[in-house]
């Protein structure tokens, strides 16, 4: 019985040590495969912005705050691109039932983002997204350096300010 307890404590200690070491590292994008609106398979780990940071926004057609956020950012996106070179990936988490609504909604919107489909929620699960909207900033090394859940008017201004800091290589919280 004492051996069992010692082994259990040793395993527990090793697990805590390993977990503590991995939590100090910044997360990177997983190699999960998702699809473009045209049906082309792409890996999330291959998202890029030509060596610059980029943004990933999780959204759904049924999520009113998501649509408010994406529409608010769309109004500023052209200026943001000229100023910072920002690129936004809008990741739809619509399932098989609501996914057919994505392409018509995007076609009727003036977004300009790269829209991709996470129909099986694999990327959503891998990044720990519970509720949309959930926005991430990924630095030039592919590390997630900032995230925000929810949307309130004005959050798009916070996003671009944090993005500018990331472009400059400044630490963000």
C-alpha positions in Angstrom: 0.0 0.0 0.0 2.9 2.4 0.8 4.4 1.7 -2.6 1.2 2.5 -4.3 0.9 5.8 -2.4 4.5 6.7 -3.2 4.0 5.8 -6.9 0.8 7.9 -7.0 2.5 10.9 -5.3 5.5 10.6 -7.8 3.1 10.5 -10.8 1.1 13.4 -9.4 4.3 15.4 -8.8 5.6 14.7 -12.3 2.3 15.7 -13.8 2.2 19.0 -12.0 5.8 19.7 -13.0 5.2 18.9 -16.7 2.0 21.0 -16.6 3.7 23.9 -15.0 6.4 23.8 -17.7 4.0 23.7 -20.6 1.8 26.5 -19.2 4.8 28.9 -19.4 4.9 28.5 -23.2 2.7 30.5 -25.5 0.1 28.4 -27.3 0.5 27.8 -31.0 -2.1 27.0 -33.6 -3.0 23.3 -33.9 -2.7 21.3 -37.1 -6.5 20.9 -37.3 -7.9 20.8 -40.9 -10.8 23.1 -41.7 -12.3 24.3 -45.0 -12.5 27.5 -47.0 -15.9 28.6 -48.3 -15.0 27.0 -51.6 -14.4 23.7 -49.9 -10.6 23.6 -50.0 -9.0 21.9 -46.9 -6.5 24.0 -45.0 -4.6 23.5 -41.8 -5.1 26.1 -39.1 -1.4 25.9 -38.3 -0.8 27.3 -41.8 -2.7 30.5 -41.2 -0.3 33.4 -41.9 0.0 37.0 -42.8 3.4 37.1 -44.6 5.4 37.1 -41.4 3.2 39.6 -39.6 0.7 39.0 -36.8 -2.9 38.1 -37.6 -6.3 37.8 -36.0 -8.7 34.9 -35.7 -12.3 35.6 -34.9 -14.7 32.7 -34.0 -18.3 33.4 -35.0 -21.6 31.8 -36.0 -24.5 32.9 -38.1 -26.9 32.6 -35.1 -24.7 34.8 -32.9 -25.8 38.4 -32.9 -22.8 39.8 -31.0 -20.5 38.0 -33.5 -22.2 39.7 -36.5 -22.1 43.0 -34.7 -18.3 42.5 -34.1 -17.6 41.5 -37.7 -19.6 44.3 -39.2 -18.0 46.9 -36.9 -14.5 45.6 -37.8 -15.5 45.6 -41.5 -16.1 49.3 -41.4 -12.5 49.8 -40.3 -10.8 46.9 -41.9 -9.5 48.8 -45.0 -8.0 51.5 -42.9 -6.5 48.9 -40.6 -4.9 47.0 -43.5 -3.3 50.2 -44.9 -2.0 51.2 -41.5 -0.9 47.9 -40.0 -1.2 45.2 -42.7 -3.7 43.3 -40.5 -5.3 40.1 -41.7 -8.4 38.6 -40.1 -9.5 35.0 -40.4 -13.2 34.7 -39.5 -13.8 31.1 -38.4 -17.4 30.0 -38.6 -18.4 27.4 -36.0 -21.8 26.7 -37.6 -22.6 23.0 -37.6 -24.2 20.9 -40.4 -27.6 22.4 -39.7 -26.6 26.1 -40.0 -23.5 25.9 -42.1 -25.5 26.4 -45.4 -26.3 29.9 -44.2 -22.6 31.0 -44.0 -21.8 31.5 -47.6 -25.0 33.6 -48.4 -24.4 35.7 -45.3 -20.8 36.3 -46.2 -21.7 37.1 -49.8 -24.2 39.7 -48.6 -21.7 41.3 -46.3 -18.8 43.6 -47.1 -16.3 42.0 -44.8 -13.2 41.3 -46.8 -11.9 38.8 -44.3 -10.8 35.3 -45.1 -13.8 33.2 -43.9 -13.2 29.5 -43.1 -15.5 26.8 -41.8 -14.9 24.8 -38.6 -18.1 22.7 -39.1 -16.9 19.9 -36.8 -15.7 22.3 -34.1 -12.2 20.7 -34.1 -10.4 24.1 -34.1 -12.9 25.5 -31.6 -12.2 22.6 -29.2 -8.4 22.7 -29.8 -8.3 26.4 -28.8 -10.7 26.1 -25.9 -13.4 28.3 -27.4 -16.6 27.9 -25.5 -18.8 30.8 -26.7 -18.5 33.1 -29.7 -17.4 35.7 -30.4 -13.9 34.7 -29.3 -11.0 36.6 -30.8 -7.3 35.8 -30.8 -4.2 37.6 -31.9 -1.4 35.4 -33.2 2.1 36.9 -33.4 4.6 36.5 -36.3 5.9 33.3 -34.7 2.5 31.7 -34.7 2.0 32.1 -31.0 -1.4 33.1 -29.5 -0.5 36.3 -27.5 -4.0 37.7 -26.8 -7.6 36.7 -26.7 -10.9 38.2 -25.9 -14.4 36.7 -25.4 -17.6 38.5 -26.2 -18.3 41.8 -27.9 -19.4 45.2 -26.9 -19.3 48.3 -29.1 -15.8 49.7 -29.0 -14.1 46.3 -28.6 -12.8 46.7 -32.2 -10.8 49.7 -31.1 -9.2 47.6 -28.3 -8.4 44.9 -30.8 -6.5 47.2 -33.1 -4.6 48.9 -30.3 -3.5 45.5 -29.0 -2.7 44.4 -32.5 -0.4 47.5 -33.0 1.5 46.6 -29.8 2.0 43.0 -31.1 3.3 44.4 -34.5 5.8 46.5 -32.5 6.8 43.4 -30.5 5.5 44.8 -27.3 4.3 42.5 -24.5 0.5 42.4 -24.3 -1.7 41.4 -21.4 
